[in-house]
């Protein structure tokens, strides 16, 4: 085989490779931890290219026209970006349950006004939300979250769906996203309820004490009590939180797998 024919063959795979790389880059730009501005954009581009190179042989390439610089190809690029955004955003929703749980009881323990900029989530976050966000990050790393992200989240997606499949199975995608958003607040309530409920009882108790003994300065005594109780509860319930977050992440990846199977099977059956 001549050198010219090898180059032509490589260039022939270029448009398909670009589509997969766009999906990988969109997922990296929205996925937990990887989307942080602390990671250089050059590293994200390199990781997207390497991910596309590894997954390219098993990718489901659309049968549409892949001729570059055409309107159809531009729409395919946009579609691949949408698929990557859906994968990354869905996992970010799960990841945000811990941050939201910290925001729920920060006000009750007296840290409601102590918001600082969180470089991971790129938002103003109460101290307890930022603390639980760091805990979630460590748990995500310890359970092999990145391995699952690139194998279950991305590799299985390029084997199962493309933008054509996604459009035809859009109802399942919309249902998954809506359930994920509603489940976020439910999971945050479940994680924070032991601390939130106990702090409510603590506030109720201090209020009754202030009525029974008005000479006690409840403003100066109530905050240290609430903070101490909250820290004790966080220390006691941290194993429960870690186990809950591990199950949430695992459930999220299983949900993505189910979506891939549903869309792939549905489209395959209709064909």
SULBEL-V879874 format. One record per pair of residues at least 24 apart in sequence whose ideal C-beta (glycine too) atoms are under 10 Angstrom apart, sorted by the first residue. I is the first residue (numbers start at 1). J is the second residue. D is the distance in Angstrom with one decimal. If there is no record, write none. Layout:
BEGIN
[[I,J,D] [I,J,D]]
END
This chain:
BEGIN
[[11,68,9.6] [12,66,8.9] [13,56,7.5] [13,61,9.3] [13,66,9.5] [14,66,9.0] [14,68,7.6] [15,61,9.2] [15,65,9.4] [15,66,4.2] [15,67,7.3] [15,68,5.4] [15,69,9.7] [15,70,9.7] [15,73,6.4] [15,76,8.5] [15,77,9.2] [16,52,9.5] [16,56,7.4] [16,59,7.2] [16,61,4.8] [16,62,8.4] [16,66,5.9] [16,76,9.6] [17,49,8.7] [17,52,5.8] [17,53,7.6] [17,56,5.8] [17,59,8.9] [17,61,9.7] [18,49,9.9] [18,52,8.2] [18,66,9.1] [18,68,8.1] [18,73,8.8] [18,76,9.3] [18,77,7.2] [18,80,8.7] [19,52,8.6] [19,56,9.9] [19,59,8.3] [19,61,7.5] [19,62,7.6] [19,66,7.7] [19,73,8.4] [19,76,5.8] [19,77,6.4] [19,79,8.5] [19,80,4.7] [19,81,9.4] [19,83,9.8] [19,158,9.3] [19,162,8.2] [19,163,8.8] [20,48,9.0] [20,49,9.6] [20,51,8.0] [20,52,4.2] [20,53,8.7] [20,54,9.8] [20,55,6.3] [20,56,5.8] [20,59,5.4] [20,60,9.9] [20,61,8.4] [20,80,7.2] [20,84,9.7] [20,154,9.1] [20,157,9.9] [20,158,5.9] [20,162,9.9] [21,45,8.6] [21,48,5.3] [21,49,5.6] [21,50,9.4] [21,51,7.8] [21,52,3.9] [21,53,8.5] [21,55,9.8] [21,56,9.0] [21,77,9.8] [21,80,8.6] [21,84,9.8] [22,48,8.0] [22,52,8.5] [22,76,8.9] [22,77,5.4] [22,78,8.6] [22,79,9.2] [22,80,4.6] [22,81,5.3] [22,82,9.9] [22,83,9.2] [22,84,7.1] [23,48,8.6] [23,51,9.0] [23,52,7.9] [23,55,9.2] [23,59,9.2] [23,77,9.4] [23,79,8.9] [23,80,4.2] [23,81,6.9] [23,82,8.9] [23,83,5.3] [23,84,4.2] [23,85,9.2] [23,86,9.9] [23,87,8.2] [23,154,7.5] [23,157,7.4] [23,158,7.0] [23,162,9.2] [23,163,9.3] [24,48,4.1] [24,49,7.8] [24,50,8.6] [24,51,4.2] [24,52,5.2] [24,53,9.6] [24,54,9.6] [24,55,7.8] [24,80,9.0] [24,84,6.5] [24,87,9.8] [24,150,8.6] [24,154,6.3] [24,157,9.9] [24,158,8.7] [25,49,8.5] [25,51,8.7] [25,52,8.6] [25,80,9.4] [25,81,7.8] [25,84,6.8] [26,77,10.0] [26,78,9.9] [26,80,7.2] [26,81,4.3] [26,82,7.5] [26,83,7.4] [26,84,2.9] [26,85,4.9] [26,86,8.8] [26,87,8.2] [26,88,6.9] [26,89,9.6] [27,51,8.5] [27,80,10.0] [27,81,9.3] [27,83,8.1] [27,84,3.8] [27,85,7.4] [27,86,8.7] [27,87,4.9] [27,88,4.5] [27,89,9.2] [27,91,8.8] [27,149,7.9] [27,150,8.8] [27,153,6.9] [27,154,5.9] [27,157,8.5] [28,84,7.7] [28,87,10.0] [28,88,7.2] [28,149,9.3] [28,150,9.5] [28,154,9.2] [29,81,9.2] [29,84,7.8] [29,85,7.8] [29,88,6.9] [30,81,10.0] [30,84,7.2] [30,85,5.2] [30,86,8.7] [30,87,7.8] [30,88,3.1] [30,89,5.1] [30,90,9.1] [30,91,8.4] [30,92,6.2] [31,84,8.8] [31,85,9.7] [31,87,7.4] [31,88,3.9] [31,89,8.5] [31,90,9.5] [31,91,5.8] [31,92,6.8] [31,95,8.8] [31,145,9.5] [31,146,8.9] [31,149,6.1] [31,150,9.5] [31,153,7.8] [31,154,9.2] [32,88,7.9] [32,91,5.7] [32,92,5.5] [32,93,9.7] [32,94,8.1] [32,95,4.1] [32,96,8.6] [32,120,8.3] [32,121,9.1] [32,133,9.6] [32,136,8.1] [32,137,7.8] [32,140,6.5] [32,145,7.6] [32,146,9.4] [32,149,8.2] [32,249,9.2] [33,91,9.9] [33,92,9.7] [33,95,8.2] [33,120,6.8] [33,121,10.0] [33,136,9.6] [33,137,6.2] [33,140,7.0] [33,141,8.2] [33,145,8.2] [33,146,8.0] [33,149,9.3] [34,88,7.9] [34,91,10.0] [34,146,8.1] [34,149,8.1] [35,88,6.9] [35,89,9.7] [35,92,7.5] [35,120,9.0] [35,121,9.2] [35,122,8.0] [36,118,9.7] [36,119,6.4] [36,120,5.5] [36,121,8.4] [36,122,7.3] [36,137,10.0] [37,119,7.1] [37,120,9.6] [37,122,6.6] [38,119,5.7] [38,120,8.0] [38,122,9.8] [47,150,9.2] [48,84,9.0] [48,154,10.0] [51,150,6.3] [51,154,6.4] [51,155,8.5] [51,158,9.4] [52,154,9.4] [52,158,8.6] [54,150,8.4] [54,154,9.5] [54,155,7.9] [55,150,8.4] [55,151,9.5] [55,154,6.7] [55,155,5.1] [55,156,9.5] [55,157,9.0] [55,158,5.0] [55,159,8.1] [56,158,8.1] [57,158,10.0] [58,155,7.3] [58,156,9.5] [58,158,6.8] [58,159,5.3] [59,155,9.1] [59,157,9.4] [59,158,4.2] [59,159,7.0] [59,162,8.6] [60,157,9.1] [60,158,6.4] [60,159,6.0] [60,160,6.6] [60,161,7.0] [60,162,5.6] [60,164,9.7] [60,165,8.1] [60,264,8.4] [61,158,9.0] [61,162,7.4] [62,162,4.7] [62,163,6.9] [62,164,5.8] [62,165,9.0] [63,162,9.1] [63,164,8.2] [64,162,8.8] [64,163,8.8] [64,164,7.2] [75,163,7.8] [76,162,8.2] [76,163,6.2] [76,164,9.0] [77,163,9.3] [78,163,8.1] [79,162,7.5] [79,163,2.8] [79,164,8.0] [79,166,7.0] [79,167,7.8] [80,158,9.4] [80,162,7.7] [80,163,6.3] [80,166,9.6] [81,163,9.3] [82,163,7.1] [82,166,7.3] [82,167,9.6] [82,173,9.6] [83,154,9.6] [83,157,6.5] [83,158,9.0] [83,161,6.9] [83,162,7.7] [83,163,6.5] [83,165,9.4] [83,166,6.0] [83,173,9.3] [84,153,9.5] [84,154,8.0] [84,157,8.4] [86,157,9.1] [86,161,10.0] [86,166,7.9] [86,173,6.5] [86,176,8.5] [86,177,7.3] [86,256,9.3] [86,259,9.2] [87,149,8.3] [87,152,9.7] [87,153,5.1] [87,154,6.7] [87,156,10.0] [87,157,6.3] [87,256,6.8] [87,259,9.7] [88,149,8.6] [88,153,8.1] [88,154,9.5] [89,177,7.8] [89,180,8.7] [90,153,8.7] [90,173,9.3] [90,176,6.9] [90,177,6.6] [90,179,10.0] [90,180,5.5] [90,181,9.6] [90,252,6.7] [90,253,9.8] [90,255,7.7] [90,256,6.9] [90,259,9.0] [91,140,9.3] [91,145,8.5] [91,148,9.2] [91,149,6.8] [91,153,6.7] [91,180,9.3] [91,249,7.9] [91,252,5.9] [91,253,8.1] [91,255,10.0] [91,256,8.1] [92,121,8.9] [92,180,9.6] [92,184,9.8] [93,177,8.0] [93,179,9.8] [93,180,4.6] [93,181,6.3] [93,182,10.0] [93,183,8.0] [93,184,5.3] [93,187,9.6] [93,252,8.1] [94,136,9.3] [94,140,9.7] [94,180,7.1] [94,183,8.2] [94,184,7.4] [94,187,7.8] [94,245,8.6] [94,248,5.3] [94,249,6.2] [94,250,9.8] [94,251,7.9] [94,252,4.3] [94,253,9.1] [94,255,9.0] [95,120,9.4] [95,121,8.7] [95,133,8.2] [95,136,6.0] [95,137,8.4] [95,140,7.1] [95,145,9.0] [95,184,9.5] [95,245,8.7] [95,248,8.7] [95,249,7.9] [95,252,8.8] [96,121,7.6] [96,123,10.0] [96,129,9.6] [96,133,8.6] [96,136,8.9] [96,181,9.9] [96,184,6.0] [96,185,9.9] [96,187,9.3] [96,188,8.1] [97,132,9.2] [97,136,8.1] [97,183,8.1] [97,184,5.4] [97,185,8.3] [97,186,8.7] [97,187,4.1] [97,188,4.9] [97,189,9.4] [97,190,8.7] [97,191,6.5] [97,192,9.6] [97,244,8.6] [97,245,7.4] [97,248,6.1] [97,249,9.8] [97,252,9.9] [98,129,8.0] [98,131,9.3] [98,132,4.3] [98,133,6.0] [98,134,9.2] [98,135,6.6] [98,136,4.0] [98,137,9.0] [98,139,8.5] [98,140,9.7] [98,187,8.7] [98,188,7.8] [98,191,6.7] [98,192,9.4] [98,241,7.4] [98,242,9.9] [98,244,9.0] [98,245,6.0] [98,248,8.7] [99,123,8.6] [99,125,6.4] [99,126,9.0] [99,128,9.3] [99,129,4.6] [99,130,7.6] [99,131,9.6] [99,132,6.3] [99,133,4.7] [99,134,9.9] [99,136,7.5] [99,184,9.9] [99,188,8.3] [100,129,7.4] [100,132,9.0] [100,133,9.9] [100,184,6.5] [100,185,6.9] [100,187,8.2] [100,188,3.8] [100,189,8.8] [100,191,8.5] [100,192,8.1] [101,128,8.6] [101,129,7.8] [101,132,6.1] [101,133,9.9] [101,136,9.5] [101,184,9.9] [101,185,9.7] [101,187,7.7] [101,188,4.3] [101,189,7.7] [101,190,8.2] [101,191,3.9] [101,192,3.9] [101,193,8.9] [101,195,8.5] [101,196,8.7] [101,241,7.9] [101,244,9.4] [101,245,9.5] [102,126,6.3] [102,127,8.1] [102,128,3.9] [102,129,3.4] [102,130,7.2] [102,131,6.4] [102,132,4.0] [102,133,7.2] [102,135,9.2] [102,136,9.6] [102,188,8.7] [102,191,8.7] [102,192,7.4] [102,195,9.4] [102,234,9.5] [103,128,7.5] [103,129,4.6] [103,130,9.8] [103,132,9.0] [103,188,8.0] [103,192,8.5] [104,128,8.9] [104,129,8.8] [104,185,9.4] [104,188,6.2] [104,189,7.1] [104,191,8.5] [104,192,4.3] [104,193,8.6] [104,195,8.4] [104,196,5.7] [105,129,9.5] [105,132,9.9] [105,191,9.6] [105,192,5.1] [105,193,9.1] [105,194,9.4] [105,195,4.8] [105,196,4.6] [105,197,9.3] [105,198,9.2] [105,199,6.0] [105,200,9.4] [105,226,9.8] [105,230,6.8] [105,233,8.9] [105,234,9.1] [106,130,9.6] [106,131,9.6] [106,132,9.8] [106,192,9.6] [106,230,9.1] [107,196,9.7] [107,199,9.3] [108,192,9.4] [108,195,8.0] [108,196,6.2] [108,197,9.7] [108,198,9.2] [108,199,4.0] [108,200,6.8] [108,202,8.4] [108,203,7.0] [108,226,6.8] [108,229,9.9] [108,230,7.6] [109,195,7.8] [109,196,9.3] [109,199,5.8] [109,202,9.0] [109,203,9.9] [109,223,8.5] [109,225,10.0] [109,226,5.0] [109,227,5.6] [109,228,9.3] [109,229,7.8] [109,230,3.8] [109,231,8.3] [109,233,9.2] [109,234,9.2] [110,199,9.4] [110,222,8.3] [110,223,4.6] [110,224,8.7] [110,225,9.7] [110,226,5.4] [110,227,5.6] [110,230,8.2] [111,223,9.8] [111,226,9.5] [111,227,7.7] [111,230,8.4] [128,192,9.2] [128,195,8.9] [128,230,8.0] [128,231,9.9] [128,234,8.0] [131,234,8.3] [132,188,9.7] [132,191,8.0] [132,192,8.9] [132,234,8.7] [132,238,9.5] [132,241,7.3] [132,245,8.9] [135,234,9.6] [135,238,7.4] [135,241,6.9] [135,242,7.1] [135,245,7.7] [136,191,10.0] [136,241,8.8] [136,242,9.0] [136,245,5.6] [136,246,10.0] [136,248,9.3] [136,249,8.8] [138,242,8.7] [138,245,9.9] [139,241,8.6] [139,242,5.4] [139,243,9.1] [139,244,9.6] [139,245,5.1] [139,246,6.1] [139,248,9.7] [139,249,7.7] [140,245,7.9] [140,246,8.9] [140,249,6.4] [142,242,8.7] [142,246,8.5] [143,242,9.4] [143,245,8.8] [143,246,5.4] [143,247,10.0] [143,249,6.4] [143,250,7.7] [144,249,9.6] [145,246,9.5] [145,249,6.0] [145,250,9.7] [145,252,9.8] [145,253,8.8] [148,249,7.5] [148,250,8.1] [148,252,9.0] [148,253,5.0] [148,254,9.9] [148,256,9.4] [149,249,9.6] [149,252,10.0] [149,253,8.0] [149,256,9.7] [151,253,9.0] [152,250,9.8] [152,252,9.4] [152,253,4.5] [152,254,8.3] [152,256,6.3] [152,257,6.0] [152,260,9.0] [153,252,8.9] [153,253,6.7] [153,256,5.9] [153,257,9.2] [153,260,9.7] [154,256,9.7] [156,253,9.4] [156,256,7.5] [156,257,6.3] [156,259,9.9] [156,260,5.5] [156,261,9.1] [156,264,9.7] [157,256,7.6] [157,257,9.6] [157,259,9.0] [157,260,6.2] [157,263,9.8] [158,260,9.9] [159,260,7.8] [159,264,8.4] [160,256,9.9] [160,257,8.9] [160,259,8.7] [160,260,3.9] [160,261,7.3] [160,262,9.6] [160,263,6.9] [160,264,4.4] [160,265,9.3] [160,267,9.4] [160,268,9.9] [161,259,8.3] [161,260,6.0] [161,262,9.9] [161,263,5.3] [161,264,6.4] [161,267,8.2] [162,263,9.9] [162,267,9.6] [164,267,7.9] [165,260,9.2] [165,263,5.2] [165,264,6.8] [165,266,8.4] [165,267,4.9] [165,268,9.2] [166,259,9.8] [166,263,6.9] [166,267,9.6] [168,263,7.7] [168,266,7.5] [168,267,5.8] [168,270,7.6] [169,259,8.2] [169,260,9.8] [169,262,6.9] [169,263,3.7] [169,264,8.6] [169,265,9.6] [169,266,5.6] [169,267,6.6] [169,270,9.8] [170,263,9.2] [171,263,9.9] [171,266,9.7] [172,258,9.0] [172,259,6.0] [172,260,10.0] [172,262,5.3] [172,263,6.1] [172,266,7.7] [173,259,6.9] [173,262,9.7] [173,263,7.8] [175,259,9.2] [175,262,10.0] [176,252,10.0] [176,255,6.4] [176,256,8.2] [176,258,8.6] [176,259,5.6] [176,262,9.3] [179,255,8.2] [180,252,7.8] [180,255,7.7] [183,248,8.6] [183,251,8.9] [183,252,9.3] [183,255,9.6] [184,248,9.5] [187,244,7.5] [187,245,8.7] [187,247,9.6] [187,248,5.9] [187,251,9.5] [190,240,9.7] [190,241,9.9] [190,244,6.9] [190,248,9.6] [191,237,8.6] [191,240,8.2] [191,241,5.7] [191,244,5.8] [191,245,7.7] [191,248,8.9] [192,237,9.5] [192,241,9.1] [193,237,9.8] [194,233,6.3] [194,234,9.5] [194,236,8.3] [194,237,5.2] [194,240,7.5] [194,241,9.2] [195,229,8.6] [195,230,6.0] [195,231,9.8] [195,232,9.7] [195,233,4.7] [195,234,6.6] [195,236,9.4] [195,237,6.7] [195,241,9.5] [196,230,9.6] [196,233,9.5] [197,233,9.6] [198,226,9.7] [198,229,6.4] [198,230,8.1] [198,232,9.2] [198,233,5.6] [198,236,10.0] [198,237,9.6] [199,225,9.8] [199,226,5.9] [199,227,9.7] [199,229,6.6] [199,230,6.1] [199,233,8.0] [201,229,9.2] [202,226,5.6] [202,228,9.5] [202,229,5.2] [202,230,8.5] [202,233,9.8] [203,229,10.0]]
END
